[in-house]
Amino acid sequence: MRIEDLPSGPGRTGVDDTACATPSTGSPASEPATVSSPYGQVTGTVRPSSRPAGPAPSTAARSAATLLEERRRGQTTQTTQTISTTAPGAGASPAAATPDRPETHEATGPDTEIAAPVAAPAAGTAEEGRSAPETELSEQPEQPEPPEQIAVAPPERATVSAPTPQAAAEPAPVPAGATTSLAPAAADASGAGGPDAGSRRRRRLWPLFLSAAALLLLGAVGAGGYAYADHYADVAVPGSLVAGVDVSGMSRQEIVSVVQDRADGATVTVSGDASASASLADLGVTVDAGATADAVLARGEGVVDRFRALLGSSDTPVVVSSDPEVAQAYATSLVPEDVVKAVNATVVLNAEGTGFEITPASSGTSLDSSVLEDAADQAASSLSDSSVEVTFESSPPAVSDEEAQAVADTANSWVSQDVTITAADSSGSYTADAATKASWVTVSTEGDTVPSVSLDPEKVSQWVSAQVEEVTVEPVTGVRNVNSQGAVVETSVEAVAGESVTNADAIVQAITEAVSTGTSYTGAFEMTTAEETWEDKVIADGAENLVYQAAPGEKWIDINLANKTVTAYEGATVVRGPVSMVDGDALTPTVTGTYKVYLQRETQTMEGDNADGTRYRTENVPWISYFHEGYALHGAPWRSSFGYSGSHGCINMPVEEAHWFYTWAQIGTTVVSHY
């Protein structure tokens, strides 16, 4: 509905859209306002608008009268409003009936915007100089939040966005001067500034207070929970017990100490036919304090586990291991020496080492070791003392002769099986003898049980490997000396093609399976042959006629024992010598062969044995070059002549010549000693 469509009359004046009072700074408090409508004057709460004041719109916004008209037609918004209507002529002034500026009313209905002209305040009143006011429609008291306030620029055509209108009864005519209340009875007549405003504000603050308190409580609990979880990260959580002992709050080492100390102090008191006090170790029982401590700490391994521990206690079992043979030996020791003890039959290797036989069993007095084991387990589990009463019994041996002999027969049947391996070319064979096969058999005895036998694959493998070495041929790289034209002058090293076994592991497995089932074995090695390899060595021209065919420029030393000389060569060229020397005499001769210098000394004290067994010692021997064990070239300042045999085996040379060879030769230089 447009403002222009409203009827003229006593409550309707023309709309002045040419000017608007310029607002001045005033009090922000809400003020009552009165507008004219076809049904009389409408009053409402006016509060300053957040919209800056400006010129009046060309078309006035919808007035409160428009709201009344739409309510009459059933198109009103679903809001709670309190409006008083005064019939025309009941004291309304022209100023009150004249729309001054559009205002924005607030409503609780969704998207409801109401623009209404409000009469400008009379000159000199408290309204003068205020900002453009807004008419505020009161909200229902049940709403927790105040309605959203929206300042809307004055449109040319005022509209109402509201839920689908519902039909309403046509209101009865209102007599002149009468006042009608259009708000529901439950409406909050006091408005935003009424006496209930403080109560509403207090109701809004309560959730904030509760939230803050909850956050403080959670913070305190969180800090305490973190400290608790951190404290018990490396120690036992509350309610941790071991054999009834409270270890809460203890570290791993502390728990280990407690458990170990109690285990070491635990004893088993034996009474009855025998009296003794045994430790857990005496009865073959071991308490693993470390593993027990780990099990205790595992209860608080996770953060959640540490809090769950607060719900109750837990007694962690002690980690225990036992050795029945130790308990049996202790039980036997309790039988007095003058009492015949029961003896089990056993299986042993015979004196020749080629087969197995038994040691006979005998009946006698015995003591059941199981009762001792039970008492020891109880003491270990409770980490406390325990007691047991024992009784000697006259009983047969646990292992009879017949049972032991059956085991020995099985072992001997294995030893009797033939085991033979042949070479790939049938050039030879390898057969295991009885002693070898008997060494493969292992007899196991545990407590009072019948012995058992097995074949040890590792020992079978050792025998097979020894035969593999017999047939394996290591490859050798051949060396051919060729001259500068490429012709082979000499073959200094013959090439050898290598041969190796490829099925050794399969043979070990086959022998083990066959013998352990009482079956003989015959098999053959499978071989692989490597190709021959050669190395061609280019020698210096003319070296083919020398005792050593050196490469061009290669340094080497020629020791000629026939003419008692030493010569230095580079390739086939003589660079020093021949130099006269003294070699070993007939009783301590100089070695022959091809060697290399491996050690050099400027001076040294040399000592050794004379031919008659006496010792010799020579100090300050100069310029020594060792080429094989204790044999060397060196200076001999004690000699005045050379060219004969008379040393202990070394090559004695004039000092200056020995110095030259020492300087010229290098570690690795070839030395050839020959006749």
Secondary structure, DSSP 8 states (H G I E B T S, - for coil): --GGGS--BTTB-----S----------S-EEEEEEETTEEEEEEEEE-SS------SS----HHHHHHHHHTT---S-----EEE-TTSS--HHHHSEEEEEEE--SSTT--EEEEEE---TTSTTTT---EEEE----TT-SS----------SS-----S------------TT-EEE-S-TTS-TT-TTSTTHHHHHHHHHHHHHHHHHHHHHHHHHHHHHHHHHHHTTSS--TTEEETTEE-TT--HHHHHHHHHHHHHH-EEEEEESS-EEEETTTTTEEE-HHHHHHHHHHTTSSHHHHHHGGG--EEE---EEE-HHHHHHHHHHTS-TTS-B-B--EEEE-TTSSSEEEE--B-EEEE-HHHHHHHHHHHHHHTS-EEEEE-EEEE--SS-HHHHHHHHHHHHHHHTS-EEEE-TTSS-EEE--HHHHHHHEEEE--TTS--EEEE-HHHHHHHHHHHHHHH-B--B-EEEEE-TTS-EEEEEE--B--EEES-HHHHHHHHHHHHTTT--EEEE--EEE----EEEEE--TTGGGSSS---TT-EEEEEETTTTEEEEEETTEEEEEEEE-BEE-SSS----EEEE--EEEEEEEEEEE-TTS-EEEEEEEEEEEEEETTEEEEE-TT-S--SSEEESSSEEE-HHHHHHHHHH--TT-EEEEE-
